[in-house]
Amino acid sequence: MGKLLARAGFPVLFVAGRRLSAARQAARFIGGGRPVRLGARDLAEAPVFLVTVSDAALHDVALSLAEHVDRWRGKIVLHTCGSVGVEVLEPLRRRGAAVGALHPFQTIPSARVGVQNLRGGFWAVEGDLPARKVAREWVKALEGKSFEVRPSRRTLYHLSAFLVCPTVVTLMDRSRRLLRRSGVPARIVRPMLGQFVGETVRNFVELGGRKALSGPAVRGDWVTIRRHLRALRRAAPELVPAYRALLRIMLQLAGREAPRRAKPRRHAP
């Protein structure tokens, strides 16, 4: 965010961290900003604060800023956490700051990747009016689109991202292992999966969930599904519960039902 905003013409005055070495490293990556410790008094000169820490650390960082920076009236504080609302910044709001949040609905495994994929993205924005105005100005400068999330449902919003990002990566990695065991050359497994999943995503965007579904469950091919389960029990038994759970959800989306098992016949006495 710091690097992208600096490129877009927003001055970065300070880069603060709990460790000065981390602040220096971040400032070098951003290409500007004076590295300081989180509690530095000089931070009072900044009109806008962007807090880019983990969700779990946000409360402690807000308390630290409120304790060490004296003047907050007229300042704006934004955080980028997805599962936490603006209430976590209440210690700063009570001192006169306008608080808000802007969260990118995007995967950011590293800072360098973030510089590439944050432009043109989608951002959840909430908070006090002055904070929302700054957040939307930044999103516009990054050629993105902003939207609002109900504050009481922010956990559901963040959960939706969890369901389609780290879980998909985990499933793709498990698929990679199965492909390797089936004999597919290692050099093509990841590109092959990338192409396959990329096309699946395009189908979802264009057609919606039900029409984009494919595979044996949609066709009612229970012979193949049972074959899958037998193979999983041998090759990766830890995946069987996940396969069954996903199958149930898939059938709901497809509007189909699993076949009922035949009841054993009672023999006449």
N, C-alpha and C positions, 0 to 999 in steps of 0.2 A: 504494500500500500504506500509506504513512504517513497519508494522509487517511482512508482506510477504517478503519484500526486506531484512529486518534484518535476517529473517530465512534463506534466500537464500545466506547470506554471505556478503551483502552490508552494510558497516557501516553507521549507522545513527548518525551523530554528534550532530545535533540540532533538536528540535521540536519547531517551532515558531508559535505564535498565537497573535492575537490582544489583547487577554486577557491572562495573565500569568496562570490563573487558568485552562483555556482550554488547554494551552500547556502542563501543568503538567498532566492533565487527559489523554491527547493523549500519552504523553511519557510513562506513566504507562501502557497503553494498548499495545503500541509498544514493551515495554520491553527494551528501550534504548533511547539514545538521551538526551541532556541537554535541558530542557525547557527554552525558552527565549521569550521575546516580539518580535513582528514582526520587530521593528526598531532597534534591538540590533546590535551594531557594531561588535560583535563577529561573526556574520553570514558571515563576509568577509572571514573567514577561510574555509568555505565550498566550494568544487569545483563544486558541482551539487546541484541545487535547484529543488524540486518537489512542485509545488503549487497546493494544493488540496482544493480550495475554490469554491464557487458557481460561475456560469457563470457571474452573475450580479456583483459580488464582485471582479472579476479578474482584471479589469482595475485599480481600486483603490489600490489593493495590489501591482500590478506591479509598480505603481507610488511611493508607499511608499518604496518598496525595492530599487528602483533606487535612491531615495532621501537619504536613511540612510546607504546603503552599498556603500563603496567608490570604491572598486576594482572589476571590472566586466570582464576585458579582460581575455579570456581563460576559463571563467566559462560557465556552461551550465544550462539553465533554462527550465524546462518542466512544462506544466500544463495539467490537466486531464479533462478539460471542453469539452463537446461534440458539442455545438452549436457555439463556438468561435474559430477562427483560431489563428495562431501564431502572427498575426499583433497586437494583444492586448499586447504582450510583447515587442513591439517596443521601449519603453523607456529603456529597459535593453539591447536590441540589439544595440541601438545607443551608449551605453557605452562599447560595446565590447563583450557582452555575445552572445553565440550561443543559439538560442531559438527554441523550438519545442513543440509538443503536443502529448500525447498518451492518448486516450480515450477508456475505456473498453466498449464494446457493451454488457453490462450486467446490470442487476438490482441490486442495492445495498441499501436496505432499512435500513441497519445498518452496523456499522464497523465489528461486529462479523459475520454477514452474508457475508460481503465482503471477509473476510479471507477465507471463505469456497468456494465461487463461482467465485472468480477472477482467480484462477488457471485453466489453460487449456482453457482460454477464447480467444476471438477475440478482437484485439486492433487496432484502427485507429491511424496511426503514420504519422506525417508530421513535416516539419521544416528544419532548417539548418543541413547540413550533420553531424557535430559532435553530435548534439542533437539527430538526428535520430539513430545514431549508439548506443548511450547510451540507448535510448528507446527500440530498438530492442534487445539489450543485456538483459534488464530487462524482456521483454516479453518472451524471450527464457528461462530465468531462472525460469519464472513462468509457463513454459510448454504451452505457448500460441502461437497464430498465429497473425502476424501483417499484415496490409494491408494499402494502401494509399487511401485517399479521395481527390477529386478535391477541392482545397481551396475555389473556388467560389461557390461550392455546399455543403458546410459543414452544412448549415441550413437544407437542404433536408435530409442529412445523419442523423442529430439529430432528425428530424421530423419522420423519419422512425422508430426510436426507440420508440418515443412517441406513435406512432400508435399501437404498439404491446406490450407495457408494461403497463403504467398506464391506458390506455383505456381498455385493456383486464381485468385488475384487477377490474376496475369499472363495466364492464359488468358482470364479475363473481359475484361480490357482489350483483348486481341487480338480477341476476339469483338465487342467494342464497335466496333473499327475496321472490321471486316468488315461489321457491320450498317450503319454510317454509309455505307460505300461502296455498299451495296445500296440506300440511299435512306431508311432508317428515320430519322425526325426525331431530332435530338440530344437534345431535351428528354425523350424517353421511353426512350432506350436503356438508361440505367443502372437506372431503376425496372423496366423490362421484364426485364433480365438478373437483377436481384435477386429478382424474383418467380419466375422460371424456376429459378434455382439453389436458392432457398429450398425450392421444392417438391421438387426433386431430393434435397436433404438430408433432408427429411421422409420421402420414400420409402425412402431408405437406412436411416434409423433404424427405420422400421416393418417393412421387408421384408427387409433385408440386401442385400448387393452384387448377387448374380446376379439376384434378382427385381426389383430396382430398375433394372436396365439397360434401356435402350431405344435405338432408333435403327437405322440401316441394317445395322450389323455384326451385331447380334443377329438381325435378320430374314434375314440372308444376302443383302442387296440390294447386290451387288457392282457393279451398273451405277451406282448412286448414289455409291458410294465412289469409283469411278474418275472420276466427274464432279467430286466434291469435289477430288480430287488435281489434275485438270486446271485447275480454277478457282484452287486454291492456287498452282500454279506461275506463274500469271499475276498474281495479286493479292498474294500474300505467300509467295514461294518459301522464305523462311527458316523457315516453319512446316511445310514438307513432312516433314522428318525427325521432328519432334515428332508430327505426325499419324500417321505410319507406326508410330512406337514405341508411341504410345498405342493404336493399333488392335491391335497384337500382344497387348498386355496385356489389352485389352478382350475379345479373342477367347478368351484363356485363361480369363478369368472367366466368360464365357458358355458355355464348353465347346464352342466351334466351331473349325473350321479354315478357313484361307484356301484358296480354290481353287487348285489347282496349274495352272501355265501349261502349255498344250498343247505338246508337243515338235514341232518342225518335221518334216514328213515328208521322208523321203529319196526322191528320184526314182530310178527304175530306170535303169541305164545304157543 
